[in-house]
Amino acid sequence: MKLLHVITSLEIGGAQRLLSELLPLQKKQGIDVSLLVNFQINNAFSYIISEAGIRIISLEEHNIHSLTNIWHLRKIFKGYDVVHVHLFPSLYWAAIAAIGLS
């Protein structure tokens, strides 16, 4: 199974900490897991995730309200079986991007 987690960024917060603990566990269970962020931040969370061998995909889009995010998300989502989204506004963009994808 190919699993993609989506979050705005890995800035310090509870959801980001959850991902830094959850993703390595999912990887150990044999799940092909990746993380998608709008923009990359180099901190302890990104280090933990990268060191576990988990791919971090960055859109390099600092404007989290940009409509172009929808187009980028649609292209990326096609390569995954499950997409799990964390936090606002990623939830809205992912829901719109997933319309019509099967």
VOROZA-772698 format. One record per atom (N, C-alpha, C): x negated, y negated, z negated; residue in one letter. Coordinates in pm, 1 decimal. Last residue first. Layout:
<nodes>
- px_py_pz_res
- X_Y_Z_A
...
</nodes>
This chain:
<nodes>
- px_py_pz_res
- 997.8_-845.2_879.3_S
- 1045.5_-717.3_823.7_S
- 931.1_-630.9_778.7_S
- 1095.1_-1184.1_884.4_L
- 987.5_-1084.8_883.5_L
- 1042.0_-955.9_825.4_L
- 1308.1_-1357.8_849.5_G
- 1294.6_-1288.6_977.3_G
- 1180.4_-1188.5_985.5_G
- 1145.4_-1545.7_612.0_I
- 1271.9_-1530.6_687.1_I
- 1241.9_-1467.7_823.2_I
- 906.3_-1602.2_491.0_A
- 943.6_-1460.3_505.1_A
- 1073.1_-1439.8_584.4_A
- 893.6_-1878.4_465.9_A
- 803.3_-1811.2_560.5_A
- 845.1_-1667.5_587.6_A
- 1075.9_-1921.1_258.5_I
- 1106.1_-1970.7_393.0_I
- 1021.1_-1898.1_496.5_I
- 937.7_-1795.8_50.0_A
- 1072.6_-1752.7_84.6_A
- 1110.4_-1798.3_224.7_A
- 699.2_-1945.3_44.5_A
- 695.0_-1802.3_77.9_A
- 832.9_-1752.1_118.0_A
- 793.5_-2196.1_-36.5_W
- 728.5_-2180.6_93.4_W
- 725.7_-2035.0_136.4_W
- 898.6_-2132.8_-293.6_Y
- 984.4_-2184.1_-186.6_Y
- 922.5_-2163.8_-49.4_Y
- 671.2_-2040.7_-433.1_L
- 792.4_-1958.1_-423.8_L
- 880.9_-2002.4_-307.8_L
- 493.4_-2254.5_-432.5_S
- 463.9_-2137.1_-349.7_S
- 586.4_-2048.3_-330.5_S
- 523.0_-2467.8_-597.0_P
- 618.5_-2455.9_-488.1_P
- 593.1_-2336.5_-397.5_P
- 588.6_-2241.1_-863.6_F
- 642.2_-2340.7_-771.9_F
- 525.7_-2422.6_-717.6_F
- 470.7_-1899.9_-918.8_L
- 480.5_-2043.5_-941.7_L
- 538.1_-2124.5_-825.2_L
- 375.1_-1632.3_-716.8_H
- 373.2_-1689.5_-850.7_H
- 384.0_-1841.4_-840.6_H
- 485.9_-1354.4_-524.9_V
- 455.2_-1496.9_-533.1_V
- 469.3_-1546.0_-677.1_V
- 386.1_-1078.1_-348.7_H
- 436.6_-1121.6_-479.9_H
- 390.1_-1264.9_-501.8_H
- 456.4_-872.2_-85.6_V
- 405.0_-1004.9_-119.0_V
- 470.3_-1046.9_-249.7_V
- 376.8_-564.9_64.1_V
- 444.5_-634.1_-46.0_V
- 375.3_-768.4_-69.0_V
- 235.0_-508.3_298.8_D
- 358.5_-435.8_269.8_D
- 442.5_-508.2_165.1_D
- 79.7_-737.7_531.5_Y
- 97.7_-680.3_397.9_Y
- 233.0_-611.0_383.6_Y
- 50.1_-887.5_762.2_G
- -48.0_-782.3_736.0_G
- -28.6_-710.1_603.4_G
- 236.2_-1090.4_761.6_K
- 257.0_-978.4_853.9_K
- 162.0_-861.9_827.1_K
- 139.2_-1296.4_599.9_F
- 233.8_-1199.4_544.4_F
- 250.1_-1076.5_631.8_F
- -9.3_-1459.3_776.8_I
- -78.2_-1375.3_678.5_I
- 13.4_-1265.1_626.3_I
- 187.8_-1589.8_928.2_K
- 82.6_-1512.3_995.3_K
- 15.6_-1415.6_898.8_K
- 336.2_-1716.0_723.1_R
- 399.2_-1616.7_812.5_R
- 294.0_-1528.5_878.8_R
- 147.4_-1899.1_617.3_L
- 196.2_-1787.4_536.3_L
- 256.8_-1678.5_624.5_L
- 120.8_-2083.3_828.7_H
- 5.4_-2004.6_783.9_H
- 50.1_-1880.8_705.0_H
- 384.0_-2188.3_835.8_W
- 325.5_-2123.2_954.0_W
- 208.4_-2032.1_912.9_W
- 404.8_-2303.1_578.3_I
- 499.3_-2199.4_623.1_I
- 439.5_-2120.6_739.0_I
- 216.2_-2505.7_570.9_N
- 195.6_-2386.1_488.1_N
- 284.7_-2271.8_534.6_N
- 314.1_-2718.0_707.1_T
- 226.6_-2626.6_781.4_T
- 196.9_-2500.0_702.0_T
- 442.8_-2877.8_524.9_L
- 523.4_-2779.9_598.6_L
- 437.0_-2682.9_679.2_L
- 294.2_-2943.1_212.4_S
- 285.7_-2951.0_357.7_S
- 367.2_-2839.7_424.4_S
- 266.0_-2941.9_-57.9_H
- 400.6_-2967.6_-6.6_H
- 403.3_-2975.4_146.1_H
- 4.9_-2923.5_-124.8_I
- 87.8_-2805.1_-149.2_I
- 230.5_-2822.2_-98.8_I
- -264.3_-3021.0_18.7_N
- -129.0_-3074.2_11.2_N
- -33.2_-2955.2_-2.1_N
- -488.6_-2871.5_55.5_H
- -471.1_-2935.8_-75.3_H
- -333.5_-2998.5_-91.2_H
- -571.2_-2588.6_201.5_E
- -466.3_-2689.7_215.2_E
- -439.8_-2749.7_77.8_E
- -713.3_-2352.7_237.8_E
- -784.6_-2481.5_235.1_E
- -688.4_-2596.6_263.3_E
- -612.2_-2105.3_210.9_L
- -559.9_-2182.3_323.2_L
- -636.0_-2313.1_340.3_L
- -807.1_-1828.9_124.1_S
- -776.0_-1968.6_96.2_S
- -726.2_-2037.4_222.0_S
- -804.2_-1517.5_-21.3_I
- -778.9_-1588.6_103.9_I
- -739.5_-1731.4_67.6_I
- -1008.6_-1301.5_-177.0_I
- -935.1_-1425.0_-202.0_I
- -926.2_-1499.6_-69.2_I
- -1025.0_-957.3_-234.9_R
- -1035.0_-1064.0_-135.5_R
- -948.6_-1182.7_-177.4_R
- -1194.6_-805.6_-494.4_I
- -1063.9_-845.7_-441.8_I
- -1082.9_-966.4_-350.7_I
- -1402.7_-713.4_-645.2_G
- -1395.1_-673.5_-505.2_G
- -1262.5_-708.7_-439.9_G
- -1439.0_-813.4_-889.6_A
- -1365.8_-686.7_-884.3_A
- -1350.2_-638.0_-740.5_A
- -1548.5_-1058.6_-835.5_E
- -1638.3_-953.0_-883.3_E
- -1571.0_-815.7_-882.3_E
- -1313.1_-1204.4_-776.4_S
- -1411.1_-1173.8_-671.1_S
- -1503.0_-1059.5_-710.9_S
- -1197.0_-1218.3_-1033.5_I
- -1125.0_-1156.5_-921.8_I
- -1221.7_-1116.6_-810.9_I
- -1392.9_-1353.8_-1180.1_I
- -1345.9_-1221.5_-1223.3_I
- -1280.2_-1147.7_-1107.1_I
- -1407.5_-1596.2_-1032.1_Y
- -1524.8_-1510.0_-1047.4_Y
- -1482.7_-1367.6_-1083.6_Y
- -1157.4_-1707.1_-1066.7_S
- -1197.2_-1667.1_-931.2_S
- -1318.2_-1574.3_-936.1_S
- -1173.9_-1750.0_-1347.6_F
- -1070.7_-1663.3_-1289.3_F
- -1110.7_-1616.0_-1149.8_F
- -1386.9_-1930.3_-1380.7_A
- -1397.1_-1794.9_-1437.0_A
- -1294.3_-1700.6_-1375.2_A
- -1403.8_-2096.5_-1058.8_N
- -1401.6_-2096.3_-1204.7_N
- -1408.2_-1951.9_-1252.8_N
- -1359.8_-2270.9_-783.1_N
- -1458.3_-2179.5_-839.6_N
- -1459.7_-2195.6_-990.5_N
- -1074.5_-2272.8_-590.9_I
- -1140.2_-2334.8_-705.8_I
- -1235.6_-2230.8_-762.9_I
- -925.9_-2317.6_-274.8_Q
- -1016.7_-2240.7_-358.8_Q
- -1074.6_-2326.6_-470.7_Q
- -581.6_-2358.2_-204.4_F
- -718.0_-2408.5_-201.2_F
- -800.1_-2337.5_-308.2_F
- -370.9_-2178.0_-197.3_N
- -370.4_-2292.2_-105.6_N
- -510.0_-2351.9_-92.6_N
- -446.9_-1825.4_-195.9_V
- -436.1_-1954.0_-264.3_V
- -432.0_-2065.5_-160.6_V
- -388.3_-1485.3_-223.7_L
- -381.1_-1600.1_-134.3_L
- -360.8_-1726.1_-217.7_L
- -550.0_-1180.7_-280.0_L
- -492.8_-1300.0_-340.2_L
- -499.0_-1413.7_-239.6_L
- -490.6_-826.5_-246.8_S
- -555.9_-951.5_-208.4_S
- -484.6_-1066.6_-277.9_S
- -530.5_-473.0_-279.3_V
- -474.4_-599.1_-328.3_V
- -558.8_-717.2_-283.6_V
- -453.2_-167.3_-239.2_D
- -528.6_-262.7_-157.8_D
- -469.4_-400.4_-185.6_D
- -468.9_36.5_-523.4_I
- -387.4_-54.0_-442.4_I
- -480.1_-148.5_-367.3_I
- -603.1_194.2_-702.7_G
- -607.8_230.4_-562.2_G
- -521.9_144.5_-471.7_G
- -629.4_113.3_-957.5_Q
- -524.5_211.8_-932.0_Q
- -516.7_250.9_-784.5_Q
- -813.6_-88.3_-935.1_K
- -858.7_39.3_-992.8_K
- -756.9_150.1_-970.1_K
- -641.8_-291.2_-843.1_K
- -748.1_-241.0_-755.3_K
- -797.6_-104.5_-803.9_K
- -493.2_-336.6_-1071.9_Q
- -426.5_-284.2_-953.4_Q
- -527.9_-225.8_-855.8_Q
- -695.4_-443.0_-1233.5_L
- -628.0_-318.3_-1272.5_L
- -558.0_-254.5_-1153.0_L
- -759.2_-681.7_-1096.8_P
- -859.6_-575.2_-1108.4_P
- -798.9_-441.2_-1149.9_P
- -497.2_-813.5_-1127.1_L
- -549.4_-771.9_-997.6_L
- -659.2_-666.7_-1006.5_L
- -461.6_-876.0_-1406.1_L
- -378.6_-778.3_-1336.0_L
- -442.1_-725.7_-1207.8_L
- -640.8_-1076.6_-1483.3_E
- -638.5_-950.2_-1557.0_E
- -566.7_-840.0_-1478.5_E
- -596.1_-1281.1_-1308.2_S
- -735.5_-1238.9_-1328.5_S
- -743.9_-1108.7_-1406.1_S
- -317.5_-1312.6_-1335.3_L
- -373.8_-1257.3_-1211.8_L
- -516.4_-1208.0_-1230.7_L
- -308.5_-1428.3_-1592.6_L
- -240.4_-1301.5_-1565.3_L
- -299.1_-1235.7_-1441.3_L
- -437.8_-1668.1_-1538.7_R
- -500.6_-1570.7_-1628.6_R
- -439.7_-1432.7_-1607.1_R
- -247.6_-1783.5_-1374.9_Q
- -380.8_-1757.4_-1321.8_Q
- -455.1_-1655.9_-1408.9_Q
- -39.1_-1815.6_-1551.2_A
- -20.7_-1727.8_-1435.1_A
- -155.9_-1690.2_-1374.8_A
- -158.9_-2000.4_-1737.0_G
- -115.1_-1867.2_-1776.5_G
- -99.3_-1770.9_-1660.6_G
- -453.6_-2177.7_-1619.3_G
- -313.8_-2166.0_-1658.8_G
- -278.4_-2021.3_-1687.8_G
- -677.8_-2355.0_-1424.6_I
- -656.5_-2293.6_-1555.1_I
- -508.4_-2296.1_-1591.4_I
- -639.2_-2278.7_-1076.0_E
- -662.8_-2373.7_-1184.5_E
- -624.9_-2306.6_-1316.4_E
- -617.9_-2130.8_-846.5_L
- -660.8_-2062.1_-968.2_L
- -702.1_-2161.1_-1076.6_L
- -313.7_-2220.5_-671.3_S
- -458.7_-2222.3_-691.4_S
- -490.9_-2144.2_-818.6_S
- -58.9_-2110.1_-595.0_T
- -109.2_-2236.4_-541.2_T
- -261.1_-2245.4_-553.0_T
- -46.1_-1765.8_-500.7_I
- -38.3_-1868.9_-604.3_I
- -101.5_-1995.1_-546.4_I
- 38.8_-1437.9_-419.9_V
- 29.4_-1575.6_-371.7_V
- 44.7_-1669.9_-490.5_V
- -83.9_-1115.6_-350.4_H
- -34.3_-1208.3_-451.7_H
- -58.0_-1349.3_-398.1_H
- -16.2_-840.4_-154.0_L
- -67.5_-976.5_-153.3_L
- -1.8_-1055.4_-265.2_L
- -97.3_-507.2_-90.6_L
- -26.5_-601.0_-177.4_L
- -95.6_-736.2_-173.0_L
- -54.3_-219.5_83.7_K
- -125.0_-347.5_88.5_K
- -40.3_-450.6_15.6_K
- -84.1_116.7_0.0_M
- 0.0_0.0_0.0_M
- -89.4_-123.9_0.0_M
</nodes>
